[in-house]
Amino acid sequence: MLDNSVLAGEIIRHGAYVCLRLANGADARALAAVGIPAVAEKLGLENEFGARPAVPSESIAFLRRIGATPADIADDDLLHADAVVHVASPKAEPVRDFCAEATRVLGPVARVRVLSGVVRPKVYTGAAMNNFAYAHAVTQQPGAVMPNAFLVPMSKTAAWWAKDWMERHTYFLSRYDDAGRMTSEGHALAAAAGIPCLLRRTYKHPTEPAPEGRYDFVTYFECADADVPTFHRVCASLRDVAKNPEWTFVREGPTWHGRRVATWQALFTS
């Protein structure tokens, strides 16, 4: 059966989360003094934190640790990350160059783990699903309005990737028996409560499935303080395989919770 692998693999955005963990004995003040702002300025990266008409094309964001929860895939560098820096661009070069330079200059004082991926056009989204899931989705707000950031990387099992695209598609929709009774909500309904209040951004690995040691999907959310419980309810709903059978095939990395801050230096001050 023909599948989406025969279609043009257009990439419309590149992104990375640079996860930083203080080296043993390192002082946070030494980390704050590293010239990351100069690297961002040199590459033309604009801060996502403030109010603006649209998200900058070439962007950077700073996330300060609140906590993290382990899951199926062990990933100590994310689980124990003290801070995360997000960078994104329509071009690969600024993201690649930032990650390389950040890894170099931070090496003496921090352990660096880069989670990266790309954005491609939607695969399974027709007009009706677009109207349901995307037309009313919240857009990125200033950091003071939606300060919470959640990083949730994950991969699908080999059994998922063995399915053809038509079967995979069915897991995003509700399922019904012959009498028309709903037997499971599927991904779209299970996540519906988050549409108006949770910003979602997903980077996919350039190849599917991802190689060993990499994630298939690096998923990220932002929300207001009042909507943190909604985030957790949506995650619980997605993880309920009776509601959402797709999650039978999902293996999650740690869920990392941070707070958006305005500057690099603010990552390391309370």
C-alpha positions as CSV (number, residue, x, y, z in Angstrom):
1,M,0.0,0.0,0.0
2,L,1.3,3.5,-0.8
3,D,1.9,5.6,2.2
4,N,3.1,9.1,3.1
5,S,6.8,8.1,2.7
6,V,6.4,8.6,-1.1
7,L,5.4,12.3,-0.7
8,A,7.9,15.2,-0.8
9,G,9.5,15.6,2.6
10,E,9.3,19.4,2.9
11,I,10.7,20.8,6.1
12,I,9.2,24.1,7.1
13,R,11.0,24.6,10.5
14,H,13.9,23.4,12.5
15,G,14.1,23.4,16.3
16,A,16.1,22.2,19.3
17,Y,15.9,22.2,23.0
18,V,19.3,22.5,24.6
19,C,19.1,20.9,28.0
20,L,21.7,22.1,30.6
21,R,22.7,20.3,33.7
22,L,25.3,21.9,36.0
23,A,28.5,20.0,36.1
24,N,29.6,18.6,39.5
25,G,31.0,21.4,41.6
26,A,30.0,24.1,39.0
27,D,28.6,27.4,40.3
28,A,25.4,28.7,38.7
29,R,27.0,32.1,38.5
30,A,29.7,30.7,36.2
31,L,27.0,29.4,34.0
32,A,25.1,32.7,33.9
33,A,28.4,34.4,32.8
34,V,28.7,32.3,29.7
35,G,28.2,34.3,26.6
36,I,25.0,32.7,25.3
37,P,23.3,36.0,24.6
38,A,26.1,37.0,22.3
39,V,25.8,33.7,20.4
40,A,22.0,34.3,20.0
41,E,22.6,37.9,18.8
42,K,25.2,36.8,16.3
43,L,22.8,34.3,14.8
44,G,19.9,36.8,14.7
45,L,17.7,34.9,17.2
46,E,14.9,36.9,18.8
47,N,13.5,36.3,22.2
48,E,10.0,34.7,22.4
49,F,9.3,36.0,25.9
50,G,7.8,39.4,25.2
51,A,4.6,40.6,23.5
52,R,4.8,40.8,19.7
53,P,2.4,40.4,16.8
54,A,3.8,36.9,15.9
55,V,6.5,34.4,17.0
56,P,9.8,35.5,15.6
57,S,11.0,33.6,12.6
58,E,14.4,33.1,14.2
59,S,13.7,32.6,17.9
60,I,15.2,31.7,21.2
61,A,13.5,31.0,24.6
62,F,14.8,30.4,28.1
63,L,13.1,27.9,30.5
64,R,14.0,27.5,34.2
65,R,13.5,24.2,36.0
66,I,10.5,23.6,38.2
67,G,10.6,19.8,38.3
68,A,10.5,16.6,36.2
69,T,8.9,13.2,36.3
70,P,10.5,10.0,34.9
71,A,8.7,7.8,32.5
72,D,9.3,4.8,30.2
73,I,12.5,5.9,28.6
74,A,15.4,6.7,31.0
75,D,16.9,10.1,30.2
76,D,18.8,11.5,33.1
77,D,20.1,14.5,31.2
78,L,16.6,15.7,30.6
79,L,15.2,14.5,33.9
80,H,17.8,16.4,35.9
81,A,18.2,19.4,33.6
82,D,18.5,22.7,35.4
83,A,17.5,24.8,32.4
84,V,16.4,24.4,28.8
85,V,17.1,26.8,25.9
86,H,14.8,26.5,22.9
87,V,16.0,27.7,19.4
88,A,14.1,27.6,16.1
89,S,14.4,28.8,12.5
90,P,13.0,28.0,9.1
91,K,16.7,27.2,8.2
92,A,18.8,24.5,9.6
93,E,22.0,26.5,10.0
94,P,21.1,28.9,12.9
95,V,19.8,26.0,15.0
96,R,22.8,23.8,14.2
97,D,25.3,26.6,14.8
98,F,23.7,27.6,18.1
99,C,23.7,24.0,19.4
100,A,27.3,23.5,18.4
101,E,28.5,26.8,19.9
102,A,26.4,26.4,23.1
103,T,27.8,22.9,23.6
104,R,31.4,24.2,23.1
105,V,31.2,27.2,25.4
106,L,29.1,25.5,28.1
107,G,31.2,22.3,28.2
108,P,33.5,23.3,31.1
109,V,30.5,24.1,33.4
110,A,27.5,22.0,32.2
111,R,26.5,18.8,30.7
112,V,24.5,19.5,27.5
113,R,21.8,17.3,25.9
114,V,20.3,18.5,22.6
115,L,16.8,17.3,21.6
116,S,16.1,18.4,18.1
117,G,13.8,17.9,15.2
118,V,11.8,19.4,12.3
119,V,8.3,20.5,11.5
120,R,6.7,19.2,8.3
121,P,3.2,19.8,6.8
122,K,0.5,17.9,8.6
123,V,0.0,14.3,7.4
124,Y,-3.4,13.2,8.8
125,T,-5.2,16.6,9.0
126,G,-8.2,17.1,6.7
127,A,-10.5,20.2,6.7
128,A,-12.8,18.8,9.4
129,M,-10.0,17.9,11.8
130,N,-8.2,21.2,11.1
131,N,-11.4,23.0,12.1
132,F,-11.8,20.9,15.2
133,A,-8.2,20.8,16.5
134,Y,-6.3,23.7,15.0
135,A,-8.6,26.6,14.0
136,H,-9.4,27.4,17.6
137,A,-6.0,26.4,19.1
138,V,-4.3,29.0,21.4
139,T,-1.3,30.7,19.9
140,Q,1.9,31.6,21.7
141,Q,1.4,34.3,24.4
142,P,4.0,36.4,26.2
143,G,5.9,34.6,28.9
144,A,4.1,36.5,31.7
145,V,0.7,35.4,30.4
146,M,1.6,31.7,29.8
147,P,4.7,31.1,31.9
148,N,4.6,27.3,32.2
149,A,6.6,25.1,29.8
150,F,6.4,21.3,29.6
151,L,8.8,19.2,27.5
152,V,7.5,15.7,26.8
153,P,9.7,13.7,24.3
154,M,8.4,10.3,23.1
155,S,8.8,7.5,20.6
156,K,6.4,5.0,19.1
157,T,7.1,1.3,19.2
158,A,8.2,-0.9,16.3
159,A,4.6,-2.3,16.1
160,W,3.3,1.2,15.4
161,W,5.8,1.8,12.5
162,A,4.9,-1.6,11.1
163,K,1.3,-0.4,10.5
164,D,0.4,1.3,7.2
165,W,-0.7,5.0,7.3
166,M,-4.4,4.2,6.9
167,E,-4.4,2.1,10.1
168,R,-2.3,4.7,12.0
169,H,-4.8,7.3,11.0
170,T,-7.7,5.5,12.7
171,Y,-6.1,5.9,16.1
172,F,-6.6,9.7,16.0
173,L,-10.4,9.3,15.6
174,S,-13.1,7.9,17.8
175,R,-14.1,4.3,17.3
176,Y,-17.7,3.0,17.2
177,D,-19.3,-0.4,17.3
178,D,-21.9,-1.7,14.8
179,A,-24.7,-0.1,16.8
180,G,-23.0,3.3,16.6
181,R,-21.9,3.4,20.3
182,M,-18.5,5.0,20.9
183,T,-16.0,2.4,22.1
184,S,-13.0,4.7,22.5
185,E,-12.4,8.5,22.1
186,G,-9.2,8.4,20.2
187,H,-6.4,10.9,20.3
188,A,-8.4,14.0,19.1
189,L,-11.2,13.8,21.7
190,A,-8.8,12.6,24.5
191,A,-6.8,15.8,24.0
192,A,-9.7,18.2,23.2
193,A,-9.7,20.0,26.6
194,G,-6.3,21.4,25.9
195,I,-7.1,23.0,22.5
196,P,-8.2,26.5,23.8
197,C,-5.5,26.8,26.6
198,L,-2.4,24.6,25.8
199,L,0.0,25.8,23.2
200,R,1.5,22.7,21.6
201,R,4.6,22.4,19.4
202,T,6.0,19.2,18.1
203,Y,9.3,18.5,16.4
204,K,9.7,15.2,14.6
205,H,12.9,13.3,13.9
206,P,13.9,13.8,10.3
207,T,13.5,10.1,9.7
208,E,10.8,7.8,11.0
209,P,11.3,5.9,13.1
210,A,14.2,7.7,14.8
211,P,17.4,5.8,15.4
212,E,18.3,4.3,18.7
213,G,18.9,6.9,21.4
214,R,16.8,9.6,19.6
215,Y,13.1,10.4,20.1
216,D,10.5,10.2,17.3
217,F,8.7,13.3,18.7
218,V,9.8,16.1,20.9
219,T,6.6,17.6,22.2
220,Y,6.3,20.9,24.1
221,F,3.4,22.8,25.8
222,E,2.9,26.2,27.3
223,C,0.1,27.4,29.5
224,A,-1.1,29.8,32.1
225,D,-0.8,28.9,35.8
226,A,-4.6,28.3,36.0
227,D,-4.3,25.8,33.1
228,V,-1.6,23.5,34.6
229,P,-4.3,21.1,35.9
230,T,-5.7,20.9,32.4
231,F,-2.3,19.9,31.1
232,H,-2.1,17.0,33.5
233,R,-5.7,16.0,32.8
234,V,-5.0,15.9,29.1
235,C,-1.9,13.9,29.6
236,A,-3.8,11.4,31.8
237,S,-6.6,11.1,29.2
238,L,-4.1,10.5,26.4
239,R,-2.3,7.8,28.5
240,D,-5.6,6.0,29.2
241,V,-5.5,3.2,26.6
242,A,-9.2,2.5,27.0
243,K,-9.9,6.1,25.9
244,N,-6.9,6.4,23.5
245,P,-5.6,3.0,22.2
246,E,-2.8,4.8,20.4
247,W,-0.9,5.1,23.7
248,T,-0.4,1.3,23.6
249,F,2.4,2.1,21.1
250,V,3.9,5.2,22.9
251,R,7.0,5.2,25.1
252,E,7.6,8.5,26.9
253,G,10.7,10.2,28.1
254,P,10.7,12.3,31.2
255,T,8.1,15.2,31.5
256,W,10.2,18.3,32.3
257,H,8.4,21.3,33.7
258,G,9.9,24.7,33.5
259,R,9.1,28.4,33.7
260,R,9.6,30.8,30.9
261,V,12.0,33.6,31.8
262,A,13.1,36.7,29.9
263,T,16.9,36.3,29.8
264,W,19.7,33.8,30.0
265,Q,20.9,35.2,33.3
266,A,17.4,34.8,34.8
267,L,17.7,31.0,34.4
268,F,20.2,30.9,37.3
269,T,18.6,33.4,39.7
270,S,15.6,32.7,41.9
